[in-house]
C-alpha cells in the first residue's frame, strides 16, 4: 500500500488570517512607509528575534543580501559548499572579489577560519546558520574570531530564525533572512536584514526602493515568528531521528533542519523514493540530489524536512519516512 503523502509546508493559519485582513484593508490606508502599522510591528518582532536594534524589511532574502553587498568594497569570504548560491551571484553584480573557505561538507572549523583570514584578509564573511541546512555552524566561536580579526560577519538565518542558539545578534554583525516558501518563516515572499549598524541600512536606497515589501507580507511575518522556535526545534528533533534510523547520514552529531545522505546514483535513488511514497500532498518530492553548492558537494541526497509541515507530523511519520529511505537503499 502506498503511504499517505506528507503535509507540505505552508503559511500558518494565523499568518494567512492576518495577511487576509491586511489585504482587505489595502487602499484604505496611507502609502506603505516604515510608519505603516504592519511594517512597524514586523520590524519590532524581527528585532526581538535577532537581538539587533535596526532592521530593514525587503521583498526577499536576496534583496537583503544585495543591500549589504552594495555597502561593501570586498573581498568577501564564503564557504566552499553549504552556503547560499546568492553569495557568489550577487557579489558578481557588485564587482566584489570572492574568496573561498575550505570546509568539511560545509561545516566550518574555527581554526581553519582564522588561518583563512590571515591569508585572505576579507572585509566580510557570509555564511548560513546551518551548513546546507544540515549542520549547525559554531556561530559563537566564528563571531569571536571575526571580531578579533575585524571581519564583518553576515549570517543567513533563513533556516534558523527563532533558534535558541543561532540567528543571534550577539554573534553576527548582520543577519539576513528569507521569508519565502519552505523557510522557517514562510509567507511566500519577503525577507529582512537586521544589524546594530544603522548606517548600513541606508547604504543602498536604490535596492530598498526596488525591493519594497508589502504590508500584507509584514502581517504574516509577525504571526510566523510566534511559532519559529517551535518549528526549528521540531525540525532539529526529526532530523536527529532520521540520522539515527537511516545509514549514510552525514554530519552526525550536528544539529540541522534537513538530513544529508551520502550514496551513489542520487538521482535514481530520489526517483525511487518518490515512487515509494516520499512526496508531499501536492505531489512534489522533498529530496534534493547532490552534488550542489547550497547543500553539499558530494554524491547523495538531502531530505528536505523544512519543506514539510512538521508541526502537523508526529514521530511515527518520521519513522515511516526512514523506512522508505532504507527500502530504497536495499
SULRAPE-V785347 format. One record per residue. N is the residue number from 1. RES is the residue in one letter. PHI is phi in whole degrees, 0 to 359 (* if undefined). BURIAL is + if it has 9 or more other C-alpha atoms within 8 Angstrom, else -. D_FIRST is the distance of its C-alpha to the first C-alpha in Angstrom with 2 decimals. Layout:
N_RES_PHI_BURIAL_D_FIRST ; N_RES_PHI_BURIAL_D_FIRST
//
This chain:
1_X_*_-_0.00 ; 2_X_289_-_3.81 ; 3_X_297_-_6.28 ; 4_X_299_-_9.17 ; 5_X_294_+_11.97 ; 6_X_267_+_14.96 ; 7_X_292_+_18.20 ; 8_X_280_+_20.82 ; 9_X_287_+_24.38 ; 10_X_216_+_26.82 ; 11_X_304_+_30.30 ; 12_X_297_-_30.49 ; 13_X_304_-_31.34 ; 14_X_295_+_34.81 ; 15_X_293_+_35.35 ; 16_X_295_+_34.32 ; 17_X_294_-_36.64 ; 18_X_295_+_39.49 ; 19_X_293_+_39.07 ; 20_X_295_+_39.07 ; 21_X_296_-_42.26 ; 22_X_294_+_43.86 ; 23_X_296_-_43.00 ; 24_X_293_-_44.57 ; 25_X_272_-_47.70 ; 26_X_301_-_48.14 ; 27_X_89_-_51.53 ; 28_X_249_-_53.08 ; 29_X_239_-_53.70 ; 30_X_290_-_55.81 ; 31_X_303_-_54.79 ; 32_X_300_-_52.10 ; 33_X_222_-_54.09 ; 34_X_302_-_53.65 ; 35_X_274_-_55.27 ; 36_X_298_+_52.42 ; 37_X_303_-_50.84 ; 38_X_299_+_47.20 ; 39_X_293_+_48.32 ; 40_X_299_+_50.64 ; 41_X_293_+_47.98 ; 42_X_293_+_45.48 ; 43_X_300_+_48.22 ; 44_X_296_-_48.93 ; 45_X_295_+_45.30 ; 46_X_293_+_44.89 ; 47_X_300_+_48.18 ; 48_X_294_-_47.13 ; 49_X_288_+_43.84 ; 50_X_264_+_45.54 ; 51_X_83_+_48.95 ; 52_X_276_+_50.75 ; 53_X_274_-_53.56 ; 54_X_233_+_52.92 ; 55_X_213_+_49.97 ; 56_X_237_+_49.56 ; 57_X_267_+_46.64 ; 58_X_225_+_45.67 ; 59_X_286_+_43.29 ; 60_X_196_+_41.03 ; 61_X_295_+_40.81 ; 62_X_297_+_42.18 ; 63_X_298_+_45.20 ; 64_X_296_+_45.75 ; 65_X_296_+_45.85 ; 66_X_296_+_48.22 ; 67_X_296_+_50.50 ; 68_X_283_+_51.02 ; 69_X_297_+_51.47 ; 70_X_295_+_54.12 ; 71_X_265_+_56.20 ; 72_X_257_+_56.01 ; 73_X_249_-_58.18 ; 74_X_85_+_56.08 ; 75_X_286_+_55.15 ; 76_X_243_+_51.75 ; 77_X_248_+_49.54 ; 78_X_225_+_45.74 ; 79_X_291_+_43.24 ; 80_X_288_+_42.39 ; 81_X_195_+_38.65 ; 82_X_79_+_36.43 ; 83_X_258_+_38.67 ; 84_X_273_+_38.38 ; 85_X_299_-_39.19 ; 86_X_295_+_41.52 ; 87_X_305_+_43.92 ; 88_X_283_+_45.05 ; 89_X_298_-_44.74 ; 90_X_280_+_46.87 ; 91_X_298_+_49.34 ; 92_X_297_+_50.09 ; 93_X_299_-_50.81 ; 94_X_263_-_53.35 ; 95_X_57_-_54.73 ; 96_X_261_+_53.90 ; 97_X_290_+_53.90 ; 98_X_247_+_50.67 ; 99_X_250_+_50.68 ; 100_X_243_-_47.64 ; 101_X_262_+_46.97 ; 102_X_287_-_45.32 ; 103_X_228_+_42.39 ; 104_X_259_-_39.81 ; 105_X_52_+_36.72 ; 106_X_100_+_38.09 ; 107_X_285_+_39.21 ; 108_X_264_+_42.95 ; 109_X_267_-_45.47 ; 110_X_305_+_48.35 ; 111_X_292_-_51.02 ; 112_X_295_+_49.83 ; 113_X_294_+_50.04 ; 114_X_299_+_53.62 ; 115_X_295_-_54.55 ; 116_X_296_+_53.06 ; 117_X_298_+_55.11 ; 118_X_292_-_58.28 ; 119_X_270_-_57.58 ; 120_X_263_-_56.28 ; 121_X_55_-_57.85 ; 122_X_284_+_55.33 ; 123_X_281_+_56.08 ; 124_X_215_+_52.51 ; 125_X_236_+_49.28 ; 126_X_253_+_45.96 ; 127_X_219_+_42.78 ; 128_X_256_+_39.44 ; 129_X_304_+_38.85 ; 130_X_249_+_35.78 ; 131_X_298_+_36.00 ; 132_X_58_+_33.23 ; 133_X_69_+_31.72 ; 134_X_251_+_30.98 ; 135_X_218_+_34.22 ; 136_X_299_+_36.84 ; 137_X_276_+_40.26 ; 138_X_284_-_43.24 ; 139_X_297_+_44.71 ; 140_X_298_-_47.53 ; 141_X_292_-_48.88 ; 142_X_297_+_48.39 ; 143_X_298_+_50.19 ; 144_X_298_+_53.04 ; 145_X_295_+_53.57 ; 146_X_298_+_53.51 ; 147_X_295_+_56.14 ; 148_X_295_-_58.32 ; 149_X_265_-_58.13 ; 150_X_71_-_58.57 ; 151_X_255_+_55.27 ; 152_X_284_+_53.56 ; 153_X_259_+_49.97 ; 154_X_245_+_47.29 ; 155_X_252_+_43.88 ; 156_X_275_+_40.97 ; 157_X_256_+_39.09 ; 158_X_303_+_36.39 ; 159_X_261_+_33.71 ; 160_X_220_+_35.80 ; 161_X_303_+_37.91 ; 162_X_97_+_38.16 ; 163_X_293_+_37.57 ; 164_X_287_-_39.97 ; 165_X_239_-_41.41 ; 166_X_260_+_40.80 ; 167_X_54_+_42.11 ; 168_X_247_+_45.37 ; 169_X_295_+_48.60 ; 170_X_287_-_50.58 ; 171_X_253_+_49.13 ; 172_X_260_+_48.53 ; 173_X_290_+_51.39 ; 174_X_217_+_49.04 ; 175_X_239_+_45.42 ; 176_X_250_+_43.54 ; 177_X_204_+_40.21 ; 178_X_269_+_37.89 ; 179_X_244_+_36.51 ; 180_X_271_+_34.32 ; 181_X_303_+_30.56 ; 182_X_72_+_28.31 ; 183_X_267_+_31.33 ; 184_X_300_+_32.17 ; 185_X_261_+_34.27 ; 186_X_241_+_32.40 ; 187_X_237_+_34.55 ; 188_X_80_-_33.60 ; 189_X_213_+_37.03 ; 190_X_102_+_40.02 ; 191_X_180_+_41.24 ; 192_X_201_+_44.25 ; 193_X_230_+_46.70 ; 194_X_236_+_48.46 ; 195_X_192_+_51.52 ; 196_X_263_+_54.80 ; 197_X_260_-_56.73 ; 198_X_302_-_57.39 ; 199_X_298_-_59.19 ; 200_X_293_-_55.99 ; 201_X_286_+_54.45 ; 202_X_251_-_57.35 ; 203_X_279_+_57.57 ; 204_X_226_+_55.56 ; 205_X_299_-_56.43 ; 206_X_293_-_55.35 ; 207_X_292_+_51.79 ; 208_X_299_+_51.75 ; 209_X_293_-_53.02 ; 210_X_289_-_50.52 ; 211_X_244_+_47.60 ; 212_X_298_+_48.44 ; 213_X_267_+_45.67 ; 214_X_272_-_44.94 ; 215_X_297_+_45.64 ; 216_X_296_+_42.30 ; 217_X_299_+_40.57 ; 218_X_299_+_42.87 ; 219_X_299_+_41.92 ; 220_X_289_+_38.27 ; 221_X_301_+_39.25 ; 222_X_303_+_41.06 ; 223_X_288_+_38.06 ; 224_X_295_+_35.57 ; 225_X_296_+_38.00 ; 226_X_296_-_37.82 ; 227_X_252_-_34.26 ; 228_X_298_+_34.63 ; 229_X_296_+_35.39 ; 230_X_296_-_32.48 ; 231_X_292_+_30.10 ; 232_X_300_+_31.55 ; 233_X_299_+_31.39 ; 234_X_294_+_27.70 ; 235_X_297_+_26.98 ; 236_X_297_+_29.18 ; 237_X_297_-_27.61 ; 238_X_290_+_24.03 ; 239_X_297_+_25.38 ; 240_X_298_+_27.01 ; 241_X_297_+_23.83 ; 242_X_299_+_22.09 ; 243_X_299_+_25.28 ; 244_X_283_-_25.27 ; 245_X_267_-_21.65 ; 246_X_242_+_21.41 ; 247_X_290_-_24.08 ; 248_X_89_-_26.36 ; 249_X_291_+_26.84 ; 250_X_263_+_30.24 ; 251_X_58_-_32.71 ; 252_X_299_-_31.89 ; 253_X_84_-_34.11 ; 254_X_248_-_34.49 ; 255_X_288_+_33.11 ; 256_X_202_+_31.04 ; 257_X_249_+_28.76 ; 258_X_222_+_26.56 ; 259_X_232_+_25.68 ; 260_X_266_+_26.84 ; 261_X_236_+_25.43 ; 262_X_276_+_27.77 ; 263_X_196_+_26.30 ; 264_X_275_-_27.14 ; 265_X_50_-_25.79 ; 266_X_298_+_24.48 ; 267_X_291_-_23.66 ; 268_X_294_-_21.52 ; 269_X_296_+_19.74 ; 270_X_298_+_19.29 ; 271_X_292_-_17.83 ; 272_X_295_+_15.31 ; 273_X_293_+_14.37 ; 274_X_297_+_14.11 ; 275_X_295_-_11.80 ; 276_X_280_+_9.66 ; 277_X_120_+_9.57 ; 278_X_276_+_13.15 ; 279_X_222_+_14.46 ; 280_X_276_+_16.40 ; 281_X_290_+_16.18 ; 282_X_264_-_18.77 ; 283_X_90_-_16.67 ; 284_X_262_-_18.83 ; 285_X_286_-_18.30 ; 286_X_233_+_20.06 ; 287_X_247_+_21.06 ; 288_X_249_+_24.66 ; 289_X_292_+_25.74 ; 290_X_236_+_29.12 ; 291_X_278_+_32.05 ; 292_X_202_+_33.27 ; 293_X_302_+_36.22 ; 294_X_277_+_34.73 ; 295_X_235_+_32.12 ; 296_X_207_+_33.32 ; 297_X_264_+_35.04 ; 298_X_214_+_33.09 ; 299_X_289_+_30.08 ; 300_X_163_+_26.84 ; 301_X_224_+_24.64 ; 302_X_243_+_24.97 ; 303_X_277_+_22.11 ; 304_X_274_+_23.54 ; 305_X_300_+_22.83 ; 306_X_292_+_25.70 ; 307_X_279_+_23.76 ; 308_X_252_+_21.59 ; 309_X_275_+_22.81 ; 310_X_292_+_22.96 ; 311_X_287_-_25.07 ; 312_X_254_-_22.12 ; 313_X_244_+_19.87 ; 314_X_257_-_20.15 ; 315_X_298_-_20.10 ; 316_X_298_-_16.73 ; 317_X_286_-_15.21 ; 318_X_292_+_17.47 ; 319_X_294_+_16.41 ; 320_X_298_-_12.72 ; 321_X_299_+_14.22 ; 322_X_299_+_16.34 ; 323_X_297_+_13.65 ; 324_X_296_+_12.13 ; 325_X_298_+_15.80 ; 326_X_295_+_16.68 ; 327_X_298_-_14.07 ; 328_X_290_+_15.56 ; 329_X_275_-_18.93 ; 330_X_289_-_18.52
//
